[in-house]
Structure formats: C-alpha cells, structure tokens
Amino acid sequence: MDDGASVVWGGRPLLVKGHAGLDLGPGERFEGRLRTPGTDDVVVTADVDGARIHRAAPEGPATIESDAAVRVLLLWGRRPADPSRRHSSAGPDTPRKVRALLSGY
C-alpha cells in the first residue's frame, strides 16, 4: 500500500468518530491542511454529511505545518511532546478543528 492510500485508509475510522464531535451547521464546510515540506498536503474536510481525507499538492496556506513524524502523530489523533515541532498561522480555532477530526482514537 502506498503512503497516499495508507493516509486515506487509516484516517477514515478516525474521521467518523472525530466528525461526531464537530458542531457543523447546514451548509457549513471545514477544510484543514497538514503540511510537511517536500511532500503532498494531507487535507481533511468536513460538512454535515461527513468527513473526508485525501492528499493534495501544497496549495494556499497550511493549517498545521510540521515535520513528517509530527504529521503522523496528528493523523493518529496524538500531539508531539514538543509543541514547537508544529506551527500554524491559522489562529487557534482551525487547528483545533483539525485535531478534533483526527481525535477518534
């Protein structure tokens, strides 16, 4: 299984549980991008119908930028022991929603 397939396959169960914790209204849509330099972004989206995860070319601002190991932790609903290994210019709410979507375990 390639890395892109493992992100989608592994992330789906997390998104189902994480989506239940978001309070999205009708027509509201959320998107977050996890970026590691030199790789595709991992994009999580959610609306009232559910949540999805996929890989995409880096485009626009990232929600959370980190090294590859921290991104794996985030994808599994965890946080790094050293918070300086990730950063965001998206303000506190958007990264919080990304972490909520990925917090299924």
C-alpha positions as YAML, in Angstrom:
chain: A
units: angstrom
residues:
- id: 1
  name: MET
  ca: [0.00, 0.00, 0.00]
- id: 2
  name: ASP
  ca: [1.50, 3.39, -0.91]
- id: 3
  name: ASP
  ca: [1.68, 6.29, 1.53]
- id: 4
  name: GLY
  ca: [-1.30, 8.09, 0.00]
- id: 5
  name: ALA
  ca: [-3.52, 5.03, 0.28]
- id: 6
  name: SER
  ca: [-2.49, 4.45, 3.90]
- id: 7
  name: VAL
  ca: [-3.43, 8.01, 4.82]
- id: 8
  name: VAL
  ca: [-6.91, 7.59, 3.37]
- id: 9
  name: TRP
  ca: [-7.46, 4.03, 4.63]
- id: 10
  name: GLY
  ca: [-6.05, 4.67, 8.10]
- id: 11
  name: GLY
  ca: [-7.70, 8.04, 8.56]
- id: 12
  name: ARG
  ca: [-11.29, 7.09, 7.77]
- id: 13
  name: PRO
  ca: [-12.13, 5.47, 11.15]
- id: 14
  name: LEU
  ca: [-10.66, 8.45, 12.96]
- id: 15
  name: LEU
  ca: [-12.74, 10.87, 10.92]
- id: 16
  name: VAL
  ca: [-16.03, 9.10, 11.66]
- id: 17
  name: LYS
  ca: [-15.57, 9.49, 15.41]
- id: 18
  name: GLY
  ca: [-13.98, 12.94, 15.14]
- id: 19
  name: HIS
  ca: [-16.77, 14.24, 12.90]
- id: 20
  name: ALA
  ca: [-19.32, 13.42, 15.59]
- id: 21
  name: GLY
  ca: [-17.60, 15.96, 17.87]
- id: 22
  name: LEU
  ca: [-17.79, 18.87, 15.43]
- id: 23
  name: ASP
  ca: [-20.76, 21.18, 15.53]
- id: 24
  name: LEU
  ca: [-21.29, 21.99, 11.84]
- id: 25
  name: GLY
  ca: [-24.48, 23.63, 10.70]
- id: 26
  name: PRO
  ca: [-26.32, 23.17, 7.40]
- id: 27
  name: GLY
  ca: [-24.17, 24.38, 4.51]
- id: 28
  name: GLU
  ca: [-21.10, 24.79, 6.74]
- id: 29
  name: ARG
  ca: [-17.89, 23.22, 5.43]
- id: 30
  name: PHE
  ca: [-14.50, 22.89, 7.08]
- id: 31
  name: GLU
  ca: [-11.11, 22.19, 5.47]
- id: 32
  name: GLY
  ca: [-7.71, 21.79, 7.09]
- id: 33
  name: ARG
  ca: [-4.29, 21.11, 5.57]
- id: 34
  name: LEU
  ca: [-1.42, 19.30, 7.26]
- id: 35
  name: ARG
  ca: [1.81, 20.26, 5.51]
- id: 36
  name: THR
  ca: [5.27, 18.77, 5.66]
- id: 37
  name: PRO
  ca: [7.85, 20.43, 3.40]
- id: 38
  name: GLY
  ca: [8.67, 18.41, 0.30]
- id: 39
  name: THR
  ca: [5.52, 16.25, 0.37]
- id: 40
  name: ASP
  ca: [1.87, 16.50, -0.60]
- id: 41
  name: ASP
  ca: [-0.51, 18.01, 1.93]
- id: 42
  name: VAL
  ca: [-2.94, 15.84, 3.84]
- id: 43
  name: VAL
  ca: [-6.33, 17.54, 3.53]
- id: 44
  name: VAL
  ca: [-9.24, 16.86, 5.88]
- id: 45
  name: THR
  ca: [-12.69, 18.22, 5.08]
- id: 46
  name: ALA
  ca: [-15.99, 18.01, 6.90]
- id: 47
  name: ASP
  ca: [-19.57, 19.08, 6.40]
- id: 48
  name: VAL
  ca: [-22.90, 17.91, 7.82]
- id: 49
  name: ASP
  ca: [-22.77, 14.80, 5.62]
- id: 50
  name: GLY
  ca: [-19.43, 13.53, 6.93]
- id: 51
  name: ALA
  ca: [-15.67, 13.93, 6.79]
- id: 52
  name: ARG
  ca: [-13.07, 13.01, 4.21]
- id: 53
  name: ILE
  ca: [-9.29, 12.80, 3.97]
- id: 54
  name: HIS
  ca: [-7.04, 12.90, 0.90]
- id: 55
  name: ARG
  ca: [-3.63, 14.00, -0.29]
- id: 56
  name: ALA
  ca: [-3.19, 17.05, -2.49]
- id: 57
  name: ALA
  ca: [-0.42, 19.26, -3.84]
- id: 58
  name: PRO
  ca: [0.59, 22.02, -1.41]
- id: 59
  name: GLU
  ca: [-1.67, 24.94, -2.22]
- id: 60
  name: GLY
  ca: [-2.60, 28.01, -0.24]
- id: 61
  name: PRO
  ca: [-1.92, 28.35, 3.45]
- id: 62
  name: ALA
  ca: [-1.39, 25.29, 5.62]
- id: 63
  name: THR
  ca: [-3.43, 24.79, 8.76]
- id: 64
  name: ILE
  ca: [-0.61, 23.00, 10.56]
- id: 65
  name: GLU
  ca: [2.99, 22.74, 9.35]
- id: 66
  name: SER
  ca: [5.30, 20.16, 10.88]
- id: 67
  name: ASP
  ca: [7.95, 17.57, 10.24]
- id: 68
  name: ALA
  ca: [6.87, 14.16, 8.93]
- id: 69
  name: ALA
  ca: [6.92, 12.40, 12.31]
- id: 70
  name: VAL
  ca: [4.65, 15.02, 13.90]
- id: 71
  name: ARG
  ca: [2.24, 14.80, 10.99]
- id: 72
  name: VAL
  ca: [1.92, 11.04, 11.58]
- id: 73
  name: LEU
  ca: [1.18, 11.72, 15.26]
- id: 74
  name: LEU
  ca: [-1.50, 14.24, 14.29]
- id: 75
  name: LEU
  ca: [-3.04, 11.78, 11.83]
- id: 76
  name: TRP
  ca: [-3.40, 9.27, 14.65]
- id: 77
  name: GLY
  ca: [-5.03, 11.80, 16.96]
- id: 78
  name: ARG
  ca: [-1.90, 12.45, 19.03]
- id: 79
  name: ARG
  ca: [0.24, 15.51, 19.77]
- id: 80
  name: PRO
  ca: [4.03, 15.77, 19.89]
- id: 81
  name: ALA
  ca: [5.67, 16.08, 23.30]
- id: 82
  name: ASP
  ca: [7.46, 19.17, 21.98]
- id: 83
  name: PRO
  ca: [4.80, 21.56, 20.63]
- id: 84
  name: SER
  ca: [7.45, 23.68, 18.89]
- id: 85
  name: ARG
  ca: [7.73, 20.93, 16.25]
- id: 86
  name: ARG
  ca: [4.46, 22.14, 14.70]
- id: 87
  name: HIS
  ca: [3.19, 25.62, 13.96]
- id: 88
  name: SER
  ca: [0.19, 27.34, 12.50]
- id: 89
  name: SER
  ca: [-0.68, 30.81, 11.30]
- id: 90
  name: ALA
  ca: [-4.36, 29.86, 11.03]
- id: 91
  name: GLY
  ca: [-5.33, 31.02, 14.54]
- id: 92
  name: PRO
  ca: [-6.40, 28.65, 17.32]
- id: 93
  name: ASP
  ca: [-9.82, 27.51, 16.06]
- id: 94
  name: THR
  ca: [-8.86, 25.89, 12.74]
- id: 95
  name: PRO
  ca: [-6.02, 23.70, 14.10]
- id: 96
  name: ARG
  ca: [-8.31, 22.74, 16.99]
- id: 97
  name: LYS
  ca: [-10.93, 21.52, 14.49]
- id: 98
  name: VAL
  ca: [-8.30, 19.53, 12.57]
- id: 99
  name: ARG
  ca: [-7.17, 17.87, 15.81]
- id: 100
  name: ALA
  ca: [-10.83, 17.21, 16.74]
- id: 101
  name: LEU
  ca: [-11.46, 15.48, 13.40]
- id: 102
  name: LEU
  ca: [-8.39, 13.29, 13.90]
- id: 103
  name: SER
  ca: [-9.05, 12.53, 17.59]
- id: 104
  name: GLY
  ca: [-11.08, 9.38, 17.02]
- id: 105
  name: TYR
  ca: [-8.78, 7.08, 18.96]
...
